[in-house]
Every structure is written in C-alpha cells, then in structure tokens.
Amino acid sequence: MNNIFSMAYIHWNPSKEIIDLGFYALRWYSLCFALGFVLSFYLLKKQFKTAGLDETYLEKLTMYLVLATVIGARLAHCIFYDFDYYSQHIAEIFLPVKFDPFRFVGFQGLASHGGILGVFIATVLFCRKYKVKPLWLLDRLSVVGALAGCCIRMGNLMNSEIIGKPTDVAWAFIFEQVDNVPRHPGQLYEALAYFSIFVILSIVLKKSNRHNGFIFGLFFTLLFIARFLIEFVKADQSAFEAGMMFNMGQLLSIPFIIFGLVMMYLKKDARNPDENAAKLETK
C-alpha cells in the first residue's frame, strides 16, 4: 500500500554529475554555484555602467566576493555544524581532501550564514581600498545576492542535500539517493523564496528613494525570516540539533534579522539627491 501511495510523489534521483571525464567531473552544484556569480556579475555590470564606474573594478570586486563566499561559508560550517570533527582535522578545513583514507572530496560543507558574513567583510575591505560608498554597493550586492542564493539552493536540490522533514503533502519529494521517505523539498522552498526576494529587492531598488543601506537591511530581514521559517520543515543538518527548539540555522538567523530591521529603521528616510553616486576613486 505504501508503494502505491509513494507513486503520487515526485521521485527525485538526478545524477550529481553532468559529465565525468574520469580525471574531472562537472557537477550540477558547481554549475549552479558558478551561474549565481555569472548572473550577479552581469547585473552588477549594468549597475556600474549606470553609475559611471570603471568595469575593471567589478572584476576586482568579483575576486574578493568569490574568495570571501567560499572561505566564510566553509569556516562557518566547520565551526557551527561540525566542530567536533574539524577540530581534530584542521587541515581538512582548508583542503578539498580527506586523509583517512586519502581522497579528493571537494569542499563538502558550506554554511550560507558564513558566506554572507564573508561577503560583507570583503565588500567593506574593497570599498576602503577603492573609495566606494559601502552602503551603495551593499544595496546592489543584496539584490544579486538573493539571486545567487536561489542558484545555490537549486544546486543543493540537484545534489539531493539539505532535504526536508517527512511529509504527506502532494508535492513531496522522495530523494531516492537518501531514502524512500516523502519529504518537504526544503531546497526548492528556499530557492523560490530567494528568487521572490530578488524580485522584491529589484523593484525597491528601482522605485524606492530611501537612504543607501535600506535595501541592504531589507535583504537581511526578508532572507533570514524566510530561512528561519523554512528551517521548521527542513531535516537537521547535524546530529546535535536533534531535540533543539530552534536549530543552528535558526539561531544564526536571529542576529541577521535584528541587524536588518535596525538598518531599515535607520535608513528609512528619503535620501539626498547626490546619494545615488558611488563615488569610486582610485588610490
């Protein structure tokens, strides 16, 4: 009887690899991750052009952001989700291998909270070096960041990871690489939420006349409220989260939500006419 009912659900079992050349395999997650940066670069390029900024600075900014995203996300995962293991395997935090036995595994384990914090720090450092108004840039990065987050969660869906809790809803997924249990497609929920936030922020950026930094605050507020709520239907990412009222993803989201609300309050008034300018200067 269970098998009959399971036929009504979405059976999900895609290959994690698009193509395997033997010495290298292109994975869907890698493609989605890269797609997020490519789309962000294209959209930011238009913003730089509109602001009259030299596009070569965007190339430099992209290098900052790629490194900051990976480093921040990696450190956050190792510290907050799997500290017991990585405290005993320090080298594996920074190297895409496992030593017992030795094998190449890539960087398995990235936490979005750390990635976003890394992007924030890298943006501040970039703005200090190249004399860009940080909040002007952070507003625009917030818009494309929501889109990049959507792409990354689609990569998680293709990897059959970050799955949801068991459910009997009509749109439940059976992640066959994990088990035969109908589950909430948590990755898809997040992808749709982040894409919706991208649309909202794009409209606000175009129509709003708030101070620089308002959209940055709105991004934090919307994204992490969505993350907090969706976590209720997601399976625990680490064993220690079992039985917790709020899991680690929710606990880490609370400071971001508070920060976003404070930023929105501080930047709620209409901006001055010259505040649109990024004012980028070379040293």
Secondary structure, DSSP 8 states (H G I E B T S, - for coil): -HHHHHTTSEEE---SEEEE-SS-EEEHHHHHHHHHHHHHHHHHHHHHHHHT--THHHHHHHHHHHHHHHHHHHHHIIIIISHHHHTS-THHHHSSEEETTEEE-------HHHHHHHHHHHHHHHHHHHT--HHHHHHHHHHHHHHHHHHHHHHHHHTT-S-B-B---TT-EEETTT-S-EE--HHHHHHHHHHHHHHHHHHHHHH--B-TTHHHHHHHHHHHHHHHHHGGGB--SSGGGTT-SS-HHHHHHHHHHHHHHHHHHHT-SB--GGGG-------
